[in-house]
Structure formats: structure tokens, C-alpha cells
Amino acid sequence: MEILKTLTRKKTYLIWLTVLVAVGIVLKITLFAPQLVKTVTIEKRDLTAQVYGNGTVEAKVIVGVSSKITGRIVELYADQGDQVKRGQLLAKLENEDVLHQQYQSEAGLNRSAAGFNVEQANLHKATATLALAEKNAQRFRALAEKNLVSKLEAEQYDTSCQVAREEVARCRATLDAATMEQRASRAGLGFARSKVSDTLIYAPQDGIIITRDLEKGATVSPGMSIFTLADPKTVWVKANVDESQLKGVEIGKKVVITLRSSAGEQLSGQVARTGRQSDRVTEELEVDVAFTPPLKAFRLGEQSDVYIVTGMKKDTPSLPSAAIVTKDKKRGVWVVKNGKLAFKEILVGIVDRSNFTEIAAGIDSREQVAMAPPPEMTKFQEGMKVMVRK
């Protein structure tokens, strides 16, 4: 019996010992196992530094096509989406009243022209009469001096000559009045024709009609928009760029544009204008990006993403951006040495949109840089043991 009890105790002891050894092994290969990491090395790549901005498609030049006069629209010759040329007829207003005014002004001009001709003829007649009266007065004055005719008769001819002079002066004054009346009639006709012309609405420039704001039969007043016209050559993206990313953003810089309606398509552009006042709330600056070439099919207000190219480098030493961390306000990487981690401060350059960052200084191409999922990399410590994943 004693032998059996002893064997039972030894068996129990061996079981617990086996369990403890197994638990130790499990803990060693799990909880206390070195962190598995992937390593990368510096490689030379072509990098492009880009600054991101978000905005909407807008037009720099938007013109409201309106009427100068009040009138009822009787015809519309264009609609939303139409491309029009400068001087193209877009709309017509009711013009019966102003046409009658034009006809009346034309008749008045003809009447004043006829009156002018009459007064001009009267002046010619008065001038001829004056010339004859002057000759008669001179001749009878000479005869009176020789006592061949009476002085009374000579004086009568002098008086007739003076009356002729006054008649010429009167005809000239009347002709001047007829001239001014003719000018007034001509101005009145010009005004009437202008009113008739104002009933026809023409495109002030080349462009695309964005909206048709009124319909046939509507009454329009001066300044009320009938059409809204945009110049497609001035369509651009008004993008908002964070102040911290503005370095290198200059007029003329190349830009890659993507529109919400065609997310997979990349359009080319360039920085056309930069703002001079940032938004004090969002801390962003407006940057206007023009399409090159101009965008033909556009929708104003469409959401857009822009990537402004601020720098390009070829065959540049770089690392995946995910391998770079910040420790104690210093940028650096975790280098694997003899199975342990060591933090090395680095100097970075441009950051490519494809998640690669230029390494300007700090490490060389022979050093192994550790990478792991971000939650795990936050736990990295100096001297921490790691195991490189094959």
C-alpha cells in the first residue's frame, strides 16, 4: 500500500511538472516571445511631393444676361447647356410700342429735313434779293449825287437794301433753328432705334448658358437675369489648402485634379491664383487651379480633389512612410541590431502620394528598418527584442 501511495504522489508531481513546463513553453512562444517585425531597407525611387486640397468647380467669369428695358419676353432662342457666341441672339422682347416710336421719330426727322431745305432755299432767295438791292442802292446813290434822280428815291433804295439785309439775317436764324431741330430729330430717332434694339437680347461674350432664369411670356425689368452665362475658359477649381502645407505652392505649379463624377480619371491643371487671406476658423487658404486644357463638360459646384506638385526627385533614397515614427518630437525609424530595436533620428525630405518618404540623412542602405502594424509600433522601445519575419 505504501508503495502505491508513493507511486501516486510521484505521478501527480510529474503531471504538474509537465503542465508547468508546457505553460512555460506556451508563454515563451506567445506572451514572452520577441515581437515579430518586417524589415525594409532604403531604396532609390522617383518621388513627387504633392499638396492636397479640396474644393469645388467654379467659373471666374459668370455673366448675368439681362435687359436694359422693361418688357415681355416673346421669344427665347437658347436654353441651359447651349454654347453661344458673342453677338448671338438669345431672346426677343415685345417691341410694338417702341417700333411706333421709331416710325414717329423717322417721320419727324423727315419733316425737319424738309423744313431745313425750305429755309435753305429762303436764305438763297434772300441773299440774291440783297445783292440786287445793294446794286440798286449804289446806282441810285451815284445818280442822286449827280442830281439825275431825287434824293428821296435814292433813300428808298437804301431802305430796300436794309430790309433785304434783315431778311437775310432772319433766314439765317431760321436755318440755324431748322438745323438744331434736325439734330434733335436725328437724336430722337437714334434713341427710338436704341429702344428697338434693346428689345433684342444678344450674348455679351462666348460661353455656355448655365441657367435659363425666365421663360417666354415673363415680364423682365432692367437688371433682371434672363440667362446666366459662364466662360468655359475661366472654369477652375477653388481649392482649400491647409496653411501648414502651403510651402512650395506657387502660381504655375502643375496640379493633378480628380472630379467626384469621375474619381478614377486624373485631369491636368496648374495653379492660376493664390489667396492672400486665410480662413481664420479652418486655417486654410484658397488656391485657384485652372484646367489645362480648359474643361469642356463641367458642372459648377462639383466636388474636386487637387494634388499640387511642389517638387520632384529622381533616384532618391526613400522608405515606406509607415516605417517613420515620431519619438520625443523627433522623426526617426526603429533599426534592428542583433535582434534588438534601436531608435535612429533621421532627416526626411519630400513625401510622395504613394506613401514613400525621402530619407535625406540618418541611416544608410545597409541598415534594417523595422515595420509592424501601427498599434504594435507604438509599443516599440529601445533595446526591445524582436524577431524578423521571413
VMD Tcl script that draws the C-alpha trace (Angstrom):
set ca {
  {0.00 0.00 0.00}
  {2.81 2.40 0.87}
  {4.40 1.66 -2.48}
  {1.15 2.52 -4.30}
  {0.74 5.78 -2.41}
  {4.33 6.71 -3.22}
  {3.81 5.98 -6.90}
  {0.59 8.03 -6.92}
  {2.34 11.02 -5.35}
  {5.19 10.80 -7.87}
  {2.71 10.52 -10.74}
  {0.82 13.63 -9.58}
  {4.07 15.51 -9.23}
  {5.14 14.55 -12.72}
  {1.79 15.64 -14.15}
  {2.01 19.08 -12.53}
  {5.61 19.41 -13.62}
  {4.64 18.58 -17.19}
  {1.80 21.15 -17.06}
  {4.13 23.85 -15.75}
  {6.73 23.10 -18.41}
  {4.03 23.21 -21.11}
  {2.65 26.52 -19.78}
  {6.18 27.94 -19.72}
  {6.78 26.89 -23.28}
  {3.46 28.40 -24.41}
  {4.19 31.66 -22.59}
  {7.66 31.78 -24.11}
  {6.39 31.37 -27.65}
  {3.40 33.71 -27.17}
  {3.38 36.27 -24.40}
  {7.11 36.47 -23.85}
  {8.07 35.80 -27.45}
  {10.02 38.52 -29.31}
  {7.86 40.88 -31.39}
  {7.55 39.77 -34.99}
  {8.55 42.58 -37.36}
  {9.11 43.07 -41.04}
  {12.25 44.88 -42.16}
  {12.83 47.19 -45.08}
  {15.89 48.97 -46.39}
  {16.43 52.25 -48.13}
  {15.78 52.06 -51.86}
  {16.07 54.65 -54.61}
  {12.77 55.72 -56.12}
  {11.31 58.58 -58.18}
  {9.33 60.74 -55.74}
  {6.85 63.53 -56.25}
  {5.88 65.92 -53.46}
  {2.20 66.86 -53.60}
  {0.00 69.12 -51.52}
  {-3.64 68.13 -51.17}
  {-6.59 70.47 -51.41}
  {-10.35 70.01 -51.60}
  {-12.74 72.36 -53.35}
  {-15.41 72.85 -55.99}
  {-15.53 73.60 -59.70}
  {-16.34 77.27 -60.23}
  {-16.17 79.85 -63.04}
  {-14.13 83.01 -62.68}
  {-16.31 84.86 -65.20}
  {-20.08 84.47 -64.76}
  {-22.29 86.98 -66.56}
  {-25.98 87.55 -66.00}
  {-27.63 88.33 -69.36}
  {-30.39 90.87 -68.70}
  {-32.47 93.54 -70.42}
  {-31.99 97.32 -70.35}
  {-35.72 97.95 -70.53}
  {-38.93 96.55 -69.09}
  {-40.78 94.27 -71.48}
  {-42.47 90.94 -72.03}
  {-40.43 88.07 -73.45}
  {-41.94 86.87 -76.73}
  {-39.13 84.57 -77.95}
  {-36.22 82.64 -76.43}
  {-33.54 81.30 -78.77}
  {-31.24 79.47 -76.32}
  {-31.52 77.08 -73.41}
  {-29.48 75.80 -70.48}
  {-26.36 73.97 -71.62}
  {-26.14 75.68 -75.01}
  {-22.80 77.03 -76.17}
  {-23.22 80.51 -77.61}
  {-21.06 83.02 -79.45}
  {-20.67 86.69 -78.74}
  {-23.41 88.67 -80.54}
  {-25.72 85.66 -80.89}
  {-29.43 86.49 -80.47}
  {-30.71 84.92 -77.25}
  {-34.13 86.50 -76.62}
  {-36.65 88.96 -78.01}
  {-38.97 91.30 -76.10}
  {-42.30 92.73 -77.22}
  {-41.45 95.77 -79.37}
  {-44.67 97.11 -80.94}
  {-44.72 100.33 -78.88}
  {-41.08 101.18 -79.44}
  {-41.41 100.44 -83.17}
  {-44.20 103.05 -83.38}
  {-41.96 105.49 -81.57}
  {-39.24 104.78 -84.10}
  {-41.61 105.37 -87.03}
  {-42.76 108.62 -85.41}
  {-39.15 109.74 -84.96}
  {-38.35 108.89 -88.58}
  {-41.31 110.99 -89.73}
  {-40.20 113.85 -87.51}
  {-36.69 113.67 -88.95}
  {-38.06 113.74 -92.49}
  {-40.25 116.73 -91.59}
  {-37.32 118.62 -90.07}
  {-35.20 117.79 -93.12}
  {-37.88 119.23 -95.39}
  {-38.12 122.34 -93.21}
  {-34.35 122.71 -93.39}
  {-34.46 122.57 -97.19}
  {-37.20 125.22 -97.29}
  {-35.28 127.57 -95.02}
  {-32.11 126.99 -97.02}
  {-33.99 127.98 -100.21}
  {-35.38 131.07 -98.47}
  {-31.87 132.07 -97.47}
  {-30.66 131.71 -101.05}
  {-33.57 133.85 -102.24}
  {-32.94 136.48 -99.57}
  {-29.24 136.56 -100.40}
  {-29.99 137.11 -104.08}
  {-32.52 139.86 -103.22}
  {-29.93 141.55 -101.00}
  {-27.34 141.51 -103.77}
  {-29.79 143.18 -106.18}
  {-30.86 145.72 -103.54}
  {-27.26 146.66 -102.86}
  {-26.57 147.27 -106.56}
  {-29.71 149.40 -106.94}
  {-28.95 151.43 -103.86}
  {-25.38 152.07 -105.03}
  {-26.51 153.07 -108.53}
  {-29.24 155.44 -107.33}
  {-26.90 156.94 -104.75}
  {-24.48 157.84 -107.57}
  {-27.31 159.29 -109.69}
  {-28.57 161.37 -106.77}
  {-25.10 162.83 -106.29}
  {-25.29 163.98 -109.94}
  {-28.86 165.31 -109.40}
  {-30.16 162.90 -112.02}
  {-32.69 161.43 -109.56}
  {-34.15 162.78 -106.36}
  {-32.55 162.05 -103.00}
  {-35.89 160.65 -101.81}
  {-35.81 157.99 -104.48}
  {-32.20 157.09 -103.59}
  {-33.13 156.83 -99.94}
  {-35.96 154.46 -100.83}
  {-33.45 152.12 -102.48}
  {-31.18 152.36 -99.44}
  {-34.14 151.38 -97.24}
  {-34.96 148.43 -99.53}
  {-31.33 147.32 -99.24}
  {-31.51 147.44 -95.43}
  {-34.75 145.44 -95.43}
  {-33.05 142.81 -97.64}
  {-30.17 142.60 -95.16}
  {-32.61 141.98 -92.29}
  {-34.37 139.33 -94.32}
  {-31.06 137.51 -94.89}
  {-30.34 137.64 -91.16}
  {-33.81 136.28 -90.41}
  {-33.41 133.44 -92.93}
  {-30.04 132.51 -91.45}
  {-31.51 132.42 -87.94}
  {-34.41 130.31 -89.17}
  {-31.98 127.97 -90.96}
  {-29.98 127.61 -87.73}
  {-33.20 126.74 -85.88}
  {-34.06 124.18 -88.58}
  {-30.56 122.70 -88.26}
  {-30.96 122.30 -84.49}
  {-34.42 120.81 -84.96}
  {-32.97 118.34 -87.44}
  {-30.25 117.38 -84.94}
  {-32.88 116.90 -82.24}
  {-34.97 114.76 -84.58}
  {-31.91 112.71 -85.50}
  {-31.09 112.20 -81.82}
  {-34.70 111.25 -81.13}
  {-34.57 108.70 -83.94}
  {-31.33 107.31 -82.55}
  {-32.95 106.96 -79.14}
  {-36.02 105.27 -80.63}
  {-33.83 102.87 -82.61}
  {-31.86 102.15 -79.45}
  {-35.09 101.26 -77.68}
  {-36.00 98.90 -80.51}
  {-32.51 97.42 -80.35}
  {-32.90 96.93 -76.60}
  {-35.79 94.53 -77.26}
  {-33.27 92.10 -78.77}
  {-31.01 90.41 -76.20}
  {-27.62 89.28 -77.51}
  {-24.84 87.22 -75.92}
  {-22.23 89.63 -74.49}
  {-19.42 87.06 -74.95}
  {-18.64 83.47 -75.88}
  {-19.72 80.99 -73.23}
  {-22.06 78.28 -72.03}
  {-25.51 79.01 -70.64}
  {-25.55 77.75 -67.07}
  {-29.18 78.62 -66.29}
  {-32.23 79.97 -68.11}
  {-33.87 82.07 -65.42}
  {-37.03 83.29 -67.20}
  {-39.42 81.76 -69.71}
  {-41.46 83.01 -72.65}
  {-44.28 85.31 -71.54}
  {-42.48 86.54 -68.43}
  {-42.02 90.27 -67.90}
  {-38.44 91.31 -67.43}
  {-37.20 94.53 -65.85}
  {-33.77 96.17 -66.11}
  {-31.10 94.13 -64.34}
  {-33.26 91.00 -64.02}
  {-31.32 87.99 -65.27}
  {-32.76 86.06 -68.23}
  {-29.73 83.78 -68.68}
  {-26.60 83.07 -66.66}
  {-23.57 82.70 -68.89}
  {-20.16 81.25 -67.92}
  {-16.91 81.46 -69.85}
  {-15.54 77.87 -70.09}
  {-12.01 79.21 -70.47}
  {-12.14 80.51 -66.91}
  {-13.57 77.40 -65.23}
  {-11.29 76.29 -62.40}
  {-11.27 74.59 -59.00}
  {-11.43 76.79 -55.93}
  {-9.48 74.55 -53.55}
  {-8.81 74.99 -49.85}
  {-5.28 74.09 -48.74}
  {-4.12 73.80 -45.15}
  {-1.77 76.61 -44.13}
  {0.81 74.11 -42.91}
  {1.10 72.64 -46.43}
  {1.49 75.86 -48.39}
  {5.26 75.72 -48.80}
  {6.05 75.36 -52.48}
  {2.52 76.23 -53.63}
  {3.11 78.88 -56.29}
  {1.44 80.18 -59.43}
  {2.25 77.95 -62.39}
  {2.80 74.75 -60.38}
  {1.42 71.61 -62.02}
  {-1.68 70.04 -60.46}
  {-3.47 66.70 -60.71}
  {-7.26 67.13 -60.47}
  {-9.89 64.48 -59.82}
  {-13.62 65.14 -60.01}
  {-16.26 63.39 -57.94}
  {-18.12 62.38 -61.12}
  {-15.02 60.61 -62.49}
  {-12.92 59.61 -59.50}
  {-10.66 57.29 -61.49}
  {-9.72 59.92 -64.07}
  {-6.86 62.34 -63.50}
  {-7.03 65.76 -65.15}
  {-4.11 68.11 -65.53}
  {-4.05 71.68 -64.33}
  {-1.92 74.41 -62.86}
  {-2.11 76.92 -60.03}
  {-3.65 80.09 -61.50}
  {-4.07 82.23 -58.38}
  {-3.48 82.06 -54.64}
  {-5.41 83.89 -51.99}
  {-3.94 86.47 -49.64}
  {-6.20 85.86 -46.66}
  {-6.67 82.56 -44.87}
  {-9.87 81.42 -43.21}
  {-9.38 82.15 -39.52}
  {-11.57 79.22 -38.48}
  {-10.40 76.42 -40.76}
  {-6.86 77.81 -41.16}
  {-7.00 77.14 -44.88}
  {-6.10 79.29 -47.88}
  {-8.00 79.39 -51.17}
  {-5.94 78.27 -54.16}
  {-7.47 78.57 -57.64}
  {-6.47 75.77 -60.01}
  {-7.08 76.11 -63.76}
  {-7.71 73.13 -66.03}
  {-5.15 72.61 -68.81}
  {-6.63 72.30 -71.35}
  {-9.93 74.01 -70.36}
  {-12.64 71.61 -69.20}
  {-15.36 71.20 -71.82}
  {-18.02 69.29 -69.88}
  {-18.25 70.81 -66.41}
  {-20.72 71.21 -63.58}
  {-20.27 74.24 -61.36}
  {-20.17 73.33 -57.68}
  {-18.89 69.76 -58.26}
  {-16.63 68.46 -55.50}
  {-12.99 68.10 -56.56}
  {-9.66 66.98 -55.15}
  {-6.43 68.63 -56.22}
  {-2.85 67.49 -55.74}
  {-0.40 70.34 -56.27}
  {3.04 69.16 -57.36}
  {5.55 71.13 -55.28}
  {8.68 69.09 -56.06}
  {10.04 66.09 -57.95}
  {13.18 64.00 -57.42}
  {14.56 61.00 -59.30}
  {16.52 58.07 -57.82}
  {16.01 59.39 -54.31}
  {16.77 57.25 -51.19}
  {13.42 56.54 -49.58}
  {11.49 54.36 -47.16}
  {7.82 53.48 -46.80}
  {6.19 56.33 -44.87}
  {4.70 53.79 -42.41}
  {8.23 52.95 -41.18}
  {8.82 56.52 -39.96}
  {7.70 57.40 -36.41}
  {7.90 60.36 -34.06}
  {9.62 59.86 -30.71}
  {10.18 62.71 -28.27}
  {9.28 65.18 -31.03}
  {11.94 63.67 -33.28}
  {11.39 61.93 -36.62}
  {13.13 58.60 -36.88}
  {12.99 54.86 -37.51}
  {13.47 51.69 -35.48}
  {16.58 49.85 -36.66}
  {17.09 46.15 -35.92}
  {20.56 45.37 -34.49}
  {21.39 41.92 -33.18}
  {17.71 41.11 -32.73}
  {17.00 44.32 -30.77}
  {15.43 47.66 -31.63}
  {17.37 50.92 -31.69}
  {15.82 54.31 -32.46}
  {17.68 56.44 -35.02}
  {16.78 60.03 -35.78}
  {16.54 60.83 -39.49}
  {16.12 63.86 -41.73}
  {13.22 63.50 -44.15}
  {12.56 65.25 -47.44}
  {9.59 65.12 -49.76}
  {6.67 62.79 -49.11}
  {5.22 61.03 -52.13}
  {1.49 60.41 -52.52}
  {2.28 56.69 -52.92}
  {3.36 56.61 -49.23}
  {7.10 56.81 -49.67}
  {9.28 59.39 -47.92}
  {12.68 60.71 -48.92}
  {15.45 59.93 -46.40}
  {17.93 62.80 -46.56}
  {20.20 61.69 -43.70}
  {20.39 59.49 -40.59}
  {20.70 55.93 -41.87}
  {22.25 54.13 -44.81}
  {21.06 51.47 -47.20}
  {22.60 48.60 -45.20}
  {20.52 49.09 -42.07}
  {17.38 47.08 -41.48}
  {14.38 49.21 -40.56}
  {11.59 47.55 -38.57}
  {7.95 47.77 -39.61}
  {4.79 46.46 -37.96}
  {1.13 47.43 -37.73}
  {0.80 50.96 -36.23}
  {-0.71 49.77 -32.88}
  {2.28 47.49 -32.38}
  {4.83 50.11 -33.43}
  {3.57 52.43 -30.70}
  {4.80 49.83 -28.17}
  {8.35 49.69 -29.56}
  {11.06 50.53 -27.01}
  {14.81 50.92 -27.07}
  {16.51 47.51 -26.73}
  {13.27 45.58 -27.23}
  {13.84 42.08 -28.65}
  {12.27 41.38 -32.00}
  {12.14 38.57 -34.48}
  {12.37 39.35 -38.16}
  {9.57 37.82 -40.14}
  {10.87 35.85 -43.09}
}
mol new
graphics top color blue
foreach p $ca { graphics top sphere $p radius 0.5 }
foreach p [lrange $ca 0 end-1] q [lrange $ca 1 end] { graphics top cylinder $p $q radius 0.2 }
display resetview
